[in-house]
């Protein structure tokens, strides 16, 4: 135990933490309520993910911006994490197009600061509340190159769809050279070891061109429309 740190001090800190827990619940509730109120009437939406560390002169930034603008001009609202890098590119493209640009900002010690291309801006302290908003209101996921945060989002979406906890939506990984190693690992390790089934590889696709991304989303909904079915509405309510 550190000098000057007693069991009484530890007990006091624990009691203070416990006294704050009920207020944390109210804070979490407020994030959900605010998100539901702001996003429920916006549809259809596409959530775009990608690294916060990519500069504006990078080809992937420009591709992300192009995809978002095409989606906006095709009638979609675009949802991003609201921060810099490829999140900014997504909001910038939507902002330049004819659809709404939505940012789900998260409070972080570094990296995250809101970009200036958001028609609707929401702020979250809790990743899990923010992730519910990404999934609940998305008609598709477009996943650009990124790090742990991007991987977290795409794997959670795959898990929710695989387990039937969320409706089936297009999940598109953009950039075959970037994603090929992960896809090979899925195929060569996860399937071989029996951790996923071969059919799970159909839950996503890998594309390179912005126009192909938009076409893939429309192709998915060609015969069913963007409105969720009754069973899908129920699943989303229980997400």
RALIN-V801373 format. One record per backbone hydrogen bond with DSSP energy under -1.0 kcal/mol. NH is the residue of the N-H (numbers start at 1). CO is the residue of the C=O. E is the energy in kcal/mol with one decimal. If there is no record, write none. Layout:
# RALIN-V801373
nh->[NH/NH]
co->[CO/CO]
e->[E/E]
This chain:
# RALIN-V801373
nh->[5/10/11/12/13/14/15/16/17/18/19/24/25/26/27/28/29/30/31/32/33/34/35/36/37/38/39/40/42/46/47/48/49/51/58/62/63/64/65/66/67/68/69/70/71/72/73/75/76/77/78/79/80/86/87/89/90/91/92/93/94/95/96/97/102/103/104/105/107/112/115/119/120/122/124/130/131/132/133/134/135/136/137/138/139/141/142/143/144/151/152/153/154/155/156/157/158/159/160/161/162/163/164/165/166/172/173/174/175/179/180/183/184/185/186/187/188/189/190/191/193/194/195/196/200/201/202/203/205/207/213/214/215/216/217/218/219/220/221/225/233/234/235/236/237/238/239]
co->[2/6/7/8/9/10/11/12/13/14/15/20/21/22/23/24/25/26/27/28/29/30/31/32/33/34/35/36/39/77/140/79/142/145/55/58/59/60/61/62/63/64/65/66/67/68/69/72/71/44/100/46/102/51/84/85/86/87/88/89/90/91/92/93/78/120/80/122/124/110/82/101/101/103/105/126/127/128/129/130/131/132/133/135/45/170/47/172/49/147/148/149/150/151/152/153/154/155/156/157/158/159/161/160/160/141/205/143/207/175/176/179/180/181/182/183/184/185/185/186/189/191/190/190/197/198/199/200/171/173/209/210/211/212/213/214/215/216/217/221/229/230/231/232/233/234/236]
e->[-1.8/-2.0/-2.5/-2.3/-2.3/-2.2/-2.4/-2.3/-2.2/-2.5/-2.0/-1.6/-1.7/-1.4/-2.0/-2.6/-2.6/-2.2/-1.5/-1.9/-2.8/-2.4/-2.1/-2.9/-2.5/-2.1/-2.2/-2.0/-1.8/-2.3/-2.3/-3.0/-2.5/-2.3/-1.6/-1.9/-2.2/-2.5/-2.4/-2.0/-2.5/-2.4/-2.2/-2.4/-2.5/-2.6/-2.4/-1.2/-2.4/-2.6/-2.7/-2.7/-2.4/-3.3/-1.4/-2.0/-2.0/-2.3/-3.1/-2.3/-2.2/-2.7/-1.7/-1.1/-3.2/-2.7/-2.6/-2.7/-2.2/-2.1/-2.4/-2.2/-2.1/-2.8/-2.4/-1.8/-2.7/-1.6/-1.3/-1.7/-2.0/-3.2/-1.4/-1.1/-3.8/-2.9/-2.9/-3.4/-2.8/-2.6/-2.7/-2.0/-2.3/-2.5/-2.0/-2.1/-2.3/-2.3/-2.6/-2.2/-2.8/-2.2/-1.0/-2.0/-1.4/-2.9/-2.8/-2.8/-2.7/-2.3/-1.5/-2.5/-2.7/-1.8/-2.5/-2.3/-3.7/-2.2/-1.8/-2.2/-2.6/-1.4/-2.7/-1.1/-1.3/-1.4/-1.8/-1.6/-2.1/-2.3/-1.6/-1.8/-2.4/-2.2/-1.6/-2.1/-2.4/-1.7/-1.3/-2.3/-2.6/-2.0/-2.0/-2.5/-2.2/-1.4/-1.1]
